[in-house]
Amino acid sequence: MWMEELPSGKFTYRERYKDPYTEKYKKVSVTLNSKSNQAKNKAQRMLNEKIKKGPNDKNKLTFEQLYEKYKPIYKQNVRDSTFRHFESCYRVVTKWFDEKSIVRNITSEYLQNCLDKFYYEQGYSYPYLYSLRAFLSNLFSYGKRIGACDFNPVNDVKLAKKEVEREQEEKKANKYLEDDELTLILNTIRNWPKAPRKYRYAEILELMSLTGMRFGEAAALKEEDLDGNLLKIDESLYYNYGNLKNGDTNRTKNVYSNRTISLSKRSMKILYKWKTENHNYKTLYPDNYKDMGFLFCDISGIPIGIGPVNGILRKVRSKLKKEGKIDKDITTHYFRHTHISKLAELGIPLKTIMDRVGHSSPNTTLQIYTHVTKKMDQQLIDKLNKDEKKE
């Protein structure tokens, strides 16, 4: 370290060091009002701290700056819908604390208190809370990798479900339809008044129950995906509603979702029917038909989003509940789960079911699989008891 006296009467202390990344020599400096031994010691400590931090100081990185650095990286690795949720999480989280907060100063205790308040006092759901925790964990993990913090504070944040949500989770395994329920719902949709595309709405839901596809996967199907009795699934329709006319699609949910499945006769009948009808529409309305190759589309060739299907499904669900015929909060996902339950009843191995429906984790598949097999066990006991009474 060396010192230089300035015309103002102050003293600048300088130190030379080698940058560990470039191996080039650099300088750091600090200016104090004194040249006493105490000032020299203070200057040395300050210079050493500057050298330790380096020219790209991450120790003072704010939460906002960390987010902005990570955002373009994250965007390249996820679907558009996932990225929009990522942005939404940031907007929610920054309502808890100032986005100018220093990343290194944010503690596990502080985050735990924020999440607990959000869950127990403001009444948001556990799944949403879990997604916020995942958002924070991703962000702080990246912060640790670039030196903005020494550890990920989210690792010590624990989430405990309320009793009511544990009960709801137990009901999740029953989110599928029995054969008679499926038939009733599809027939009700087909007979629904003032719904010009009701047959296609019913057919895409039936197709989901026959294949286990997600709605977005079924809606994104194109003619080239269909090859005899084989169906390639590698895209999902982008639900940007106002721009469905552009035919935008995303990657499927995960790498396990890219798959080719075999089709039953009924599935083939639905898909090849759509293909024929679409070609007829194109011939009849050449000036109004935008041919993008989608199978599930309207008479103009535009893919049909989930909105109108959810709309008619809500009406059907309400009608059947009022009539006392079905008491389930039916969503499009019920039809996907219906296929899983059917495969479980047929005794298909769990891994084969996961591969067919594109599940990366066995959790959801196993919930339905276990529920169905328990029901089958009970049916077996009932039959045995009934048979014993005959003796």
C-alpha positions, -999 to +999 in steps of 0.1 A: +000+000+000+012+035-007-002+070+001-006+102-019-014+136-004-040+156-023-041+194-028-072+194-006-052+181+023-068+146+022-049+114+016-054+087-010-043+052-001-037+028-030-030-009-034-020-030-064-033-066-068-036-093-094-071-101-107-075-139-101-097-142-133-076-122-158-042-124-140-038-087-148-027-062-122-053-037-110-055-009-085-079+000-058-080+032-037-096+049-008-094+085+004-093+095+041-087+127+060-056+116+080-023+099+075-020+087+111-012+051+119-048+045+128-059+059+094-033+037+077-047+006+094-082+016+085-072+023+049-055-012+046-087-029+059-108-010+034-085-018+005-084-054+014-122-055+015-123-039-020-098-065-033-118-093-018-150-081-034-134-076-068-144-052-096-178-068-100-192-065-066-221-089-060-223-083-023-246-053-028-268-069-055-305-061-049-334-085-053-346-065-083-311-067-099-309-104-093-343-110-108-333-090-139-301-109-143-318-143-140-349-135-160-334-138-195-317-171-185-348-186-171-369-176-201-347-196-225-353-228-204-391-228-199-424-226-218-440-192-223-468-200-198-442-210-172-423-178-178-454-157-174-461-174-140-424-166-131-431-129-138-463-130-118-446-145-088-421-116-088-449-091-087-465-108-057-432-113-038-422-077-041-454-067-024-439-083+008-406-065+008-388-037-010-373-049-043-343-028-035-335-052-006-299-065-006-300-102-015-273-111+010-294-096+038-326-115+031-328-143+058-347-176+060-366-163+090-378-132+071-390-153+041-407-178+065-426-150+082-437-136+048-449-170+035-467-178+067-485-145+067-494-150+030-508-184+037-524-183+072-536-146+073-543-138+036-558-172+028-539-181-004-538-218-013-510-242-005-502-249-042-498-212-049-477-208-018-456-237-030-451-221-064-439-189-047-414-208-026-401-225-058-398-191-075-377-178-046-356-209-044-347-207-081-338-171-078-316-175-046-300-206-061-289-185-090-278-158-066-256-183-048-240-195-081-230-159-090-218-149-056-247-126-046-253-147-015-234-174+004-264-198+007-300-202-004-322-190+025-352-208+010-337-242+019-347-236+056-382-224+048-408-251+056-444-252+045-470-271+065-505-277+050-536-267+068-558-296+078-585-286+053-560-287+024-547-321+035-583-333+033-587-318-002-554-335-013-569-368-002-599-362-025-576-355-054-572-392-061-609-393-069-607-367-097-618-391-125-651-402-140-668-436-139-680-449-173-716-439-167-705-404-156-683-399-187-712-410-210-736-387-192-714-356-195-704-362-231-741-367-241-752-336-222-726-316-241-736-330-275-772-321-267-765-286-253-785-258-270-768-230-289-733-244-290-723-246-326-691-266-320-705-288-292-697-320-310-660-312-312-660-300-275-674-334-265-650-353-288-618-336-275-629-345-240-636-380-250-603-382-268-585-371-236-603-399-217-591-424-244-555-412-246-546-394-213-535-363-232-536-329-216-560-305-232-532-283-246-516-314-262-548-325-278-556-289-290-521-286-306-524-318-327-517-314-364-522-337-393-486-347-395-487-360-359-512-387-370-497-418-386-521-448-388-527-458-353-498-439-339-499-403-325-469-381-319-473-357-290-446-330-287-464-296-286-490-278-265-513-250-277-503-216-265-533-201-246-528-165-256-565-164-265-565-132-287-537-147-308-550-182-314-554-172-350-515-173-352-515-210-341-488-205-316-476-236-297-452-243-269-431-272-260-449-299-240-448-296-202-415-315-198-392-339-216-413-369-205-443-354-222-428-359-257-441-392-266-457-414-293-488-434-283-509-461-299-545-452-306-577-472-300-602-476-328-625-449-313-596-425-309-586-430-346-622-425-356-624-391-339-591-379-353-596-390-388-631-376-387-616-342-378-591-345-406-618-352-432-641-325-419-613-299-420-605-308-456-641-303-464-642-269-447-611-259-467-628-269-499-661-252-491-646-220-477-612-216-495-612-178-489-620-180-452-601-212-442-566-206-428-549-240-431-524-244-403-528-281-402-545-283-368-569-312-362-590-296-335-601-264-351-632-244-361-645-240-397-619-213-404-590-236-395-582-216-363-573-239-333-599-240-306-586-228-272-596-241-238-619-212-230-651-223-249-646-259-237-643-248-201-674-226-206-697-254-217-682-277-192-691-253-163-727-251-176-730-289-178-714-294-144-739-269-129-769-286-146-759-321-135-753-310-099-787-293-097-803-325-111-785-346-085-767-367-111-731-358-105-715-340-076-680-334-088-661-302-096-653-315-131-625-299-151-609-309-184-582-326-163-607-351-151-608-366-185-571-372-186-573-388-151-602-409-163-578-426-188-553-433-160-581-448-139-592-470-168-556-483-173-553-490-136-585-510-137-571-530-166-540-538-145-515-519-166-482-514-149-476-480-133-445-472-154-464-480-186-492-456-176-467-429-168-450-433-202-484-431-220-497-400-202-463-382-200-458-380-163-423-373-150-432-381-114-452-411-102-471-390-076-502-381-095-503-414-113-498-433-081-526-414-063-552-424-089-537-459-094-538-466-056-573-452-053-586-474-081-569-505-069-583-500-034-618-496-049-613-528-069-601-546-037-633-535-020-654-547-049-636-581-047-645-584-010-681-574-016-684-601-043-668-627-021-691-618+008-721-620-016-709-654-028-705-667+007-741-659+015-753-683-012-736-712+006 
